[in-house]
Amino acid sequence: MNIPQSRVFIPQHPTTFDRATGLNVNVGDLTPVMKLGHPIFMLPPGRLKTKWLDKHIRILQRAMFDYSPDDFLLMTGDLSIQAAAIIIAARQCGGAINIVRWLRQTNEFKVFPLDTGARI
């Protein structure tokens, strides 16, 4: 079996809150994304407290310290966390990153190369 060298950074495991059980339950199957690379889960599922946003961003920074142009960033979780992850990845790669999104229309994950223009 050929194991890809790339990694898929996942800011937050995709879940939804189930009112009947009071628990966060997984949403969707991430198996197709794992074909792109080794998964790196950075933050726990569930609601993130806004007052701890700085702490969450520091966790992302530590997890993504060696993010490379060969890696992918799956767009999941809180929007502020997604934005922070994009900024961190762009800084690591000189602006060019690969984001992965779930497309509801076609029921598939798709890679979108993105050049943020963040030349640092």
VMD Tcl script that builds the backbone (N, CA, C; Angstrom):
set m [mol new atoms 360]
animate dup $m
set s [atomselect $m all]
$s set {name element resname resid chain x y z} {
  {N N MET 1 A 0.837 -1.180 0.000}
  {CA C MET 1 A 0.000 0.000 0.000}
  {C C MET 1 A 0.887 1.251 0.000}
  {N N ASN 2 A 0.596 2.176 -0.896}
  {CA C ASN 2 A 1.370 3.408 -1.014}
  {C C ASN 2 A 0.771 4.469 -0.095}
  {N N ILE 3 A 1.521 4.887 0.908}
  {CA C ILE 3 A 1.037 5.872 1.864}
  {C C ILE 3 A 1.511 7.254 1.424}
  {N N PRO 4 A 0.585 8.194 1.243}
  {CA C PRO 4 A 0.995 9.527 0.806}
  {C C PRO 4 A 1.817 10.247 1.868}
  {N N GLN 5 A 2.756 11.077 1.415}
  {CA C GLN 5 A 3.603 11.849 2.322}
  {C C GLN 5 A 2.921 13.123 2.789}
  {N N SER 6 A 1.930 13.571 2.047}
  {CA C SER 6 A 1.220 14.791 2.414}
  {C C SER 6 A 0.390 14.569 3.670}
  {N N ARG 7 A -0.032 15.679 4.259}
  {CA C ARG 7 A -0.901 15.615 5.427}
  {C C ARG 7 A -2.156 16.436 5.154}
  {N N VAL 8 A -3.223 16.050 5.832}
  {CA C VAL 8 A -4.477 16.807 5.760}
  {C C VAL 8 A -4.712 17.383 7.150}
  {N N PHE 9 A -4.587 18.701 7.256}
  {CA C PHE 9 A -4.800 19.374 8.531}
  {C C PHE 9 A -6.286 19.650 8.692}
  {N N ILE 10 A -6.837 19.183 9.802}
  {CA C ILE 10 A -8.269 19.293 10.057}
  {C C ILE 10 A -8.436 20.164 11.305}
  {N N PRO 11 A -8.836 21.443 11.102}
  {CA C PRO 11 A -8.917 22.355 12.246}
  {C C PRO 11 A -9.798 21.830 13.374}
  {N N GLN 12 A -10.931 21.241 13.011}
  {CA C GLN 12 A -11.856 20.746 14.021}
  {C C GLN 12 A -12.652 19.604 13.404}
  {N N HIS 13 A -12.739 18.480 14.112}
  {CA C HIS 13 A -13.466 17.320 13.591}
  {C C HIS 13 A -14.918 17.713 13.343}
  {N N PRO 14 A -15.427 17.433 12.133}
  {CA C PRO 14 A -16.810 17.833 11.824}
  {C C PRO 14 A -17.853 17.027 12.606}
  {N N THR 15 A -18.631 17.744 13.396}
  {CA C THR 15 A -19.701 17.125 14.180}
  {C C THR 15 A -20.914 18.046 14.183}
  {N N THR 16 A -21.996 17.506 14.670}
  {CA C THR 16 A -23.194 18.309 14.908}
  {C C THR 16 A -23.746 17.925 16.276}
  {N N PHE 17 A -24.473 18.832 16.881}
  {CA C PHE 17 A -25.045 18.569 18.198}
  {C C PHE 17 A -26.371 17.843 18.032}
  {N N ASP 18 A -26.482 16.679 18.657}
  {CA C ASP 18 A -27.712 15.889 18.625}
  {C C ASP 18 A -28.534 16.238 19.870}
  {N N ARG 19 A -29.639 16.945 19.668}
  {CA C ARG 19 A -30.465 17.383 20.803}
  {C C ARG 19 A -31.057 16.205 21.577}
  {N N ALA 20 A -31.338 15.114 20.889}
  {CA C ALA 20 A -31.949 13.962 21.555}
  {C C ALA 20 A -31.009 13.339 22.583}
  {N N THR 21 A -29.716 13.245 22.220}
  {CA C THR 21 A -28.760 12.604 23.126}
  {C C THR 21 A -27.932 13.608 23.925}
  {N N GLY 22 A -27.912 14.864 23.463}
  {CA C GLY 22 A -27.092 15.869 24.132}
  {C C GLY 22 A -25.612 15.711 23.840}
  {N N LEU 23 A -25.293 14.994 22.752}
  {CA C LEU 23 A -23.898 14.728 22.410}
  {C C LEU 23 A -23.561 15.275 21.027}
  {N N ASN 24 A -22.271 15.509 20.793}
  {CA C ASN 24 A -21.797 15.818 19.448}
  {C C ASN 24 A -21.617 14.501 18.704}
  {N N VAL 25 A -22.156 14.431 17.495}
  {CA C VAL 25 A -22.036 13.219 16.690}
  {C C VAL 25 A -21.291 13.551 15.395}
  {N N ASN 26 A -20.520 12.583 14.922}
  {CA C ASN 26 A -19.756 12.781 13.696}
  {C C ASN 26 A -20.667 13.071 12.517}
  {N N VAL 27 A -20.161 13.920 11.627}
  {CA C VAL 27 A -20.887 14.270 10.412}
  {C C VAL 27 A -20.043 13.818 9.230}
  {N N GLY 28 A -20.610 12.988 8.404}
  {CA C GLY 28 A -19.929 12.598 7.174}
  {C C GLY 28 A -18.796 11.617 7.376}
  {N N ASP 29 A -18.301 11.155 6.252}
  {CA C ASP 29 A -17.222 10.182 6.193}
  {C C ASP 29 A -15.983 10.883 5.656}
  {N N LEU 30 A -14.912 10.913 6.431}
  {CA C LEU 30 A -13.689 11.576 6.015}
  {C C LEU 30 A -12.737 10.651 5.255}
  {N N THR 31 A -13.139 9.408 5.015}
  {CA C THR 31 A -12.270 8.450 4.337}
  {C C THR 31 A -11.745 8.972 3.007}
  {N N PRO 32 A -12.577 9.597 2.156}
  {CA C PRO 32 A -12.038 10.098 0.879}
  {C C PRO 32 A -10.930 11.143 1.060}
  {N N VAL 33 A -11.026 11.945 2.101}
  {CA C VAL 33 A -10.011 12.968 2.359}
  {C C VAL 33 A -8.695 12.318 2.775}
  {N N MET 34 A -8.772 11.197 3.483}
  {CA C MET 34 A -7.573 10.530 3.969}
  {C C MET 34 A -6.709 10.012 2.823}
  {N N LYS 35 A -7.279 9.883 1.641}
  {CA C LYS 35 A -6.491 9.464 0.475}
  {C C LYS 35 A -5.488 10.545 0.077}
  {N N LEU 36 A -5.743 11.785 0.493}
  {CA C LEU 36 A -4.832 12.887 0.177}
  {C C LEU 36 A -3.600 12.894 1.070}
  {N N GLY 37 A -3.738 12.360 2.276}
  {CA C GLY 37 A -2.612 12.363 3.194}
  {C C GLY 37 A -3.010 11.965 4.601}
  {N N HIS 38 A -2.032 11.968 5.461}
  {CA C HIS 38 A -2.226 11.596 6.867}
  {C C HIS 38 A -3.028 12.685 7.581}
  {N N PRO 39 A -4.094 12.314 8.299}
  {CA C PRO 39 A -4.910 13.333 8.973}
  {C C PRO 39 A -4.237 13.880 10.239}
  {N N ILE 40 A -4.321 15.197 10.396}
  {CA C ILE 40 A -3.840 15.867 11.604}
  {C C ILE 40 A -5.033 16.616 12.187}
  {N N PHE 41 A -5.642 16.045 13.229}
  {CA C PHE 41 A -6.766 16.696 13.908}
  {C C PHE 41 A -6.192 17.674 14.924}
  {N N MET 42 A -6.632 18.936 14.855}
  {CA C MET 42 A -6.002 19.955 15.684}
  {C C MET 42 A -6.818 20.375 16.906}
  {N N LEU 43 A -8.120 20.490 16.776}
  {CA C LEU 43 A -8.971 20.897 17.897}
  {C C LEU 43 A -10.084 19.876 18.093}
  {N N PRO 44 A -10.604 19.757 19.301}
  {CA C PRO 44 A -11.659 18.781 19.564}
  {C C PRO 44 A -12.978 19.183 18.898}
  {N N PRO 45 A -13.859 18.217 18.712}
  {CA C PRO 45 A -15.180 18.533 18.157}
  {C C PRO 45 A -16.011 19.328 19.162}
  {N N GLY 46 A -17.080 19.905 18.659}
  {CA C GLY 46 A -18.005 20.630 19.538}
  {C C GLY 46 A -17.778 22.123 19.508}
  {N N ARG 47 A -18.575 22.809 20.300}
  {CA C ARG 47 A -18.498 24.269 20.361}
  {C C ARG 47 A -17.206 24.714 21.023}
  {N N LEU 48 A -16.615 25.751 20.451}
  {CA C LEU 48 A -15.423 26.348 21.030}
  {C C LEU 48 A -15.819 27.650 21.694}
  {N N LYS 49 A -15.326 27.870 22.874}
  {CA C LYS 49 A -15.658 29.098 23.591}
  {C C LYS 49 A -14.882 30.273 22.993}
  {N N THR 50 A -15.606 31.320 22.633}
  {CA C THR 50 A -15.002 32.494 22.020}
  {C C THR 50 A -13.938 33.105 22.911}
  {N N LYS 51 A -14.147 33.064 24.213}
  {CA C LYS 51 A -13.171 33.673 25.127}
  {C C LYS 51 A -11.825 32.949 25.086}
  {N N TRP 52 A -11.785 31.746 24.520}
  {CA C TRP 52 A -10.549 30.988 24.423}
  {C C TRP 52 A -9.983 30.989 23.003}
  {N N LEU 53 A -10.443 31.898 22.169}
  {CA C LEU 53 A -10.015 31.921 20.770}
  {C C LEU 53 A -8.493 32.041 20.646}
  {N N ASP 54 A -7.877 32.886 21.436}
  {CA C ASP 54 A -6.416 33.015 21.386}
  {C C ASP 54 A -5.727 31.686 21.682}
  {N N LYS 55 A -6.239 30.970 22.672}
  {CA C LYS 55 A -5.671 29.661 23.029}
  {C C LYS 55 A -5.819 28.682 21.863}
  {N N HIS 56 A -6.973 28.682 21.227}
  {CA C HIS 56 A -7.203 27.782 20.094}
  {C C HIS 56 A -6.266 28.108 18.935}
  {N N ILE 57 A -6.054 29.388 18.687}
  {CA C ILE 57 A -5.159 29.784 17.601}
  {C C ILE 57 A -3.724 29.363 17.895}
  {N N ARG 58 A -3.294 29.449 19.142}
  {CA C ARG 58 A -1.953 28.985 19.504}
  {C C ARG 58 A -1.824 27.478 19.285}
  {N N ILE 59 A -2.884 26.729 19.560}
  {CA C ILE 59 A -2.871 25.282 19.301}
  {C C ILE 59 A -2.710 25.032 17.808}
  {N N LEU 60 A -3.443 25.776 16.990}
  {CA C LEU 60 A -3.303 25.644 15.536}
  {C C LEU 60 A -1.874 25.969 15.102}
  {N N GLN 61 A -1.315 27.041 15.623}
  {CA C GLN 61 A 0.046 27.438 15.249}
  {C C GLN 61 A 1.057 26.341 15.568}
  {N N ARG 62 A 0.910 25.730 16.742}
  {CA C ARG 62 A 1.831 24.645 17.116}
  {C C ARG 62 A 1.644 23.438 16.197}
  {N N ALA 63 A 0.396 23.103 15.900}
  {CA C ALA 63 A 0.125 21.936 15.055}
  {C C ALA 63 A 0.589 22.144 13.617}
  {N N MET 64 A 0.555 23.402 13.160}
  {CA C MET 64 A 0.863 23.695 11.758}
  {C C MET 64 A 2.261 24.286 11.568}
  {N N PHE 65 A 3.146 24.133 12.562}
  {CA C PHE 65 A 4.458 24.779 12.490}
  {C C PHE 65 A 5.256 24.358 11.252}
  {N N ASP 66 A 5.011 23.157 10.723}
  {CA C ASP 66 A 5.756 22.693 9.554}
  {C C ASP 66 A 4.832 22.424 8.355}
  {N N TYR 67 A 3.705 23.112 8.316}
  {CA C TYR 67 A 2.786 23.004 7.181}
  {C C TYR 67 A 3.569 23.322 5.902}
  {N N SER 68 A 3.373 22.513 4.861}
  {CA C SER 68 A 4.130 22.697 3.620}
  {C C SER 68 A 3.188 22.785 2.415}
  {N N PRO 69 A 3.713 23.208 1.268}
  {CA C PRO 69 A 2.873 23.298 0.061}
  {C C PRO 69 A 2.286 21.953 -0.379}
  {N N ASP 70 A 2.853 20.854 0.100}
  {CA C ASP 70 A 2.331 19.522 -0.244}
  {C C ASP 70 A 1.155 19.109 0.630}
  {N N ASP 71 A 0.859 19.885 1.664}
  {CA C ASP 71 A -0.208 19.559 2.602}
  {C C ASP 71 A -1.544 20.146 2.158}
  {N N PHE 72 A -2.597 19.724 2.851}
  {CA C PHE 72 A -3.954 20.168 2.559}
  {C C PHE 72 A -4.598 20.670 3.843}
  {N N LEU 73 A -5.563 21.572 3.679}
  {CA C LEU 73 A -6.298 22.115 4.816}
  {C C LEU 73 A -7.781 21.879 4.574}
  {N N LEU 74 A -8.392 21.014 5.399}
  {CA C LEU 74 A -9.818 20.707 5.267}
  {C C LEU 74 A -10.630 21.789 5.971}
  {N N MET 75 A -11.578 22.356 5.273}
  {CA C MET 75 A -12.393 23.444 5.808}
  {C C MET 75 A -13.524 22.869 6.665}
  {N N THR 76 A -13.245 22.730 7.955}
  {CA C THR 76 A -14.244 22.255 8.914}
  {C C THR 76 A -14.150 23.083 10.178}
  {N N GLY 77 A -15.220 23.080 10.932}
  {CA C GLY 77 A -15.206 23.730 12.235}
  {C C GLY 77 A -15.661 25.172 12.187}
  {N N ASP 78 A -15.467 25.828 13.302}
  {CA C ASP 78 A -15.832 27.220 13.492}
  {C C ASP 78 A -15.166 28.090 12.423}
  {N N LEU 79 A -15.902 29.074 11.894}
  {CA C LEU 79 A -15.370 29.915 10.825}
  {C C LEU 79 A -14.135 30.704 11.245}
  {N N SER 80 A -14.089 31.176 12.481}
  {CA C SER 80 A -12.906 31.917 12.922}
  {C C SER 80 A -11.689 31.004 12.976}
  {N N ILE 81 A -11.895 29.746 13.307}
  {CA C ILE 81 A -10.806 28.771 13.332}
  {C C ILE 81 A -10.352 28.466 11.909}
  {N N GLN 82 A -11.298 28.337 10.981}
  {CA C GLN 82 A -10.942 28.119 9.572}
  {C C GLN 82 A -10.104 29.280 9.054}
  {N N ALA 83 A -10.532 30.504 9.355}
  {CA C ALA 83 A -9.805 31.692 8.901}
  {C C ALA 83 A -8.386 31.708 9.468}
  {N N ALA 84 A -8.256 31.420 10.746}
  {CA C ALA 84 A -6.932 31.401 11.372}
  {C C ALA 84 A -6.053 30.335 10.731}
  {N N ALA 85 A -6.615 29.159 10.466}
  {CA C ALA 85 A -5.845 28.077 9.850}
  {C C ALA 85 A -5.368 28.465 8.449}
  {N N ILE 86 A -6.208 29.159 7.682}
  {CA C ILE 86 A -5.809 29.615 6.347}
  {C C ILE 86 A -4.648 30.600 6.459}
  {N N ILE 87 A -4.737 31.532 7.395}
  {CA C ILE 87 A -3.672 32.521 7.568}
  {C C ILE 87 A -2.358 31.842 7.964}
  {N N ILE 88 A -2.431 30.909 8.902}
  {CA C ILE 88 A -1.230 30.200 9.352}
  {C C ILE 88 A -0.610 29.419 8.199}
  {N N ALA 89 A -1.440 28.684 7.453}
  {CA C ALA 89 A -0.941 27.901 6.321}
  {C C ALA 89 A -0.319 28.810 5.264}
  {N N ALA 90 A -0.977 29.918 4.959}
  {CA C ALA 90 A -0.466 30.842 3.948}
  {C C ALA 90 A 0.882 31.421 4.362}
  {N N ARG 91 A 1.039 31.751 5.623}
  {CA C ARG 91 A 2.320 32.279 6.109}
  {C C ARG 91 A 3.424 31.237 5.968}
  {N N GLN 92 A 3.090 29.981 6.239}
  {CA C GLN 92 A 4.079 28.908 6.142}
  {C C GLN 92 A 4.508 28.645 4.701}
  {N N CYS 93 A 3.618 28.914 3.746}
  {CA C CYS 93 A 3.855 28.519 2.347}
  {C C CYS 93 A 4.024 29.689 1.397}
  {N N GLY 94 A 4.176 30.877 1.901}
  {CA C GLY 94 A 4.327 32.015 1.015}
  {C C GLY 94 A 3.056 32.376 0.270}
  {N N GLY 95 A 1.925 31.937 0.775}
  {CA C GLY 95 A 0.640 32.346 0.213}
  {C C GLY 95 A -0.120 31.260 -0.519}
  {N N ALA 96 A 0.560 30.292 -1.096}
  {CA C ALA 96 A -0.113 29.264 -1.898}
  {C C ALA 96 A -0.425 28.035 -1.045}
  {N N ILE 97 A -1.715 27.712 -0.915}
  {CA C ILE 97 A -2.136 26.565 -0.108}
  {C C ILE 97 A -3.200 25.762 -0.865}
  {N N ASN 98 A -3.456 24.572 -0.363}
  {CA C ASN 98 A -4.509 23.709 -0.918}
  {C C ASN 98 A -5.600 23.548 0.132}
  {N N ILE 99 A -6.782 24.052 -0.169}
  {CA C ILE 99 A -7.884 23.830 0.750}
  {C C ILE 99 A -8.779 22.731 0.183}
  {N N VAL 100 A -9.442 22.019 1.088}
  {CA C VAL 100 A -10.353 20.940 0.713}
  {C C VAL 100 A -11.719 21.275 1.277}
  {N N ARG 101 A -12.710 21.207 0.413}
  {CA C ARG 101 A -14.086 21.518 0.833}
  {C C ARG 101 A -15.016 20.386 0.437}
  {N N TRP 102 A -16.088 20.234 1.216}
  {CA C TRP 102 A -17.169 19.308 0.885}
  {C C TRP 102 A -18.145 20.052 -0.010}
  {N N LEU 103 A -18.443 19.475 -1.165}
  {CA C LEU 103 A -19.403 20.075 -2.084}
  {C C LEU 103 A -20.731 19.334 -1.966}
  {N N ARG 104 A -21.718 20.002 -1.422}
  {CA C ARG 104 A -23.032 19.372 -1.235}
  {C C ARG 104 A -23.681 19.005 -2.567}
  {N N GLN 105 A -23.461 19.854 -3.568}
  {CA C GLN 105 A -24.104 19.632 -4.862}
  {C C GLN 105 A -23.691 18.298 -5.486}
  {N N THR 106 A -22.425 17.929 -5.312}
  {CA C THR 106 A -21.913 16.711 -5.936}
  {C C THR 106 A -21.574 15.614 -4.925}
  {N N ASN 107 A -21.771 15.896 -3.637}
  {CA C ASN 107 A -21.459 14.930 -2.570}
  {C C ASN 107 A -20.034 14.406 -2.661}
  {N N GLU 108 A -19.089 15.346 -2.729}
  {CA C GLU 108 A -17.688 14.943 -2.795}
  {C C GLU 108 A -16.799 16.028 -2.190}
  {N N PHE 109 A -15.607 15.606 -1.792}
  {CA C PHE 109 A -14.596 16.548 -1.362}
  {C C PHE 109 A -13.833 16.993 -2.598}
  {N N LYS 110 A -13.471 18.270 -2.624}
  {CA C LYS 110 A -12.714 18.789 -3.757}
  {C C LYS 110 A -11.582 19.674 -3.251}
  {N N VAL 111 A -10.435 19.557 -3.917}
  {CA C VAL 111 A -9.262 20.367 -3.590}
  {C C VAL 111 A -9.312 21.659 -4.401}
  {N N PHE 112 A -9.093 22.765 -3.713}
  {CA C PHE 112 A -9.037 24.078 -4.355}
  {C C PHE 112 A -7.674 24.704 -4.055}
  {N N PRO 113 A -6.796 24.781 -5.054}
  {CA C PRO 113 A -5.554 25.521 -4.831}
  {C C PRO 113 A -5.914 26.994 -4.617}
  {N N LEU 114 A -5.294 27.613 -3.644}
  {CA C LEU 114 A -5.620 28.983 -3.287}
  {C C LEU 114 A -4.331 29.769 -3.115}
  {N N ASP 115 A -4.209 30.881 -3.831}
  {CA C ASP 115 A -3.058 31.752 -3.640}
  {C C ASP 115 A -3.561 33.009 -2.943}
  {N N THR 116 A -3.228 33.126 -1.684}
  {CA C THR 116 A -3.714 34.240 -0.883}
  {C C THR 116 A -2.924 35.520 -1.114}
  {N N GLY 117 A -1.797 35.396 -1.789}
  {CA C GLY 117 A -0.946 36.555 -2.010}
  {C C GLY 117 A -0.167 36.969 -0.777}
  {N N ALA 118 A -0.185 36.162 0.255}
  {CA C ALA 118 A 0.505 36.485 1.524}
  {C C ALA 118 A 1.980 36.146 1.399}
  {N N ARG 119 A 2.741 37.032 0.853}
  {CA C ARG 119 A 4.181 36.823 0.691}
  {C C ARG 119 A 4.906 37.341 1.924}
  {N N ILE 120 A 5.455 36.415 2.693}
  {CA C ILE 120 A 6.121 36.824 3.932}
  {C C ILE 120 A 7.555 36.340 3.906}
}
mol reanalyze $m
mol bondsrecalc $m
mol representation Tube
mol addrep $m
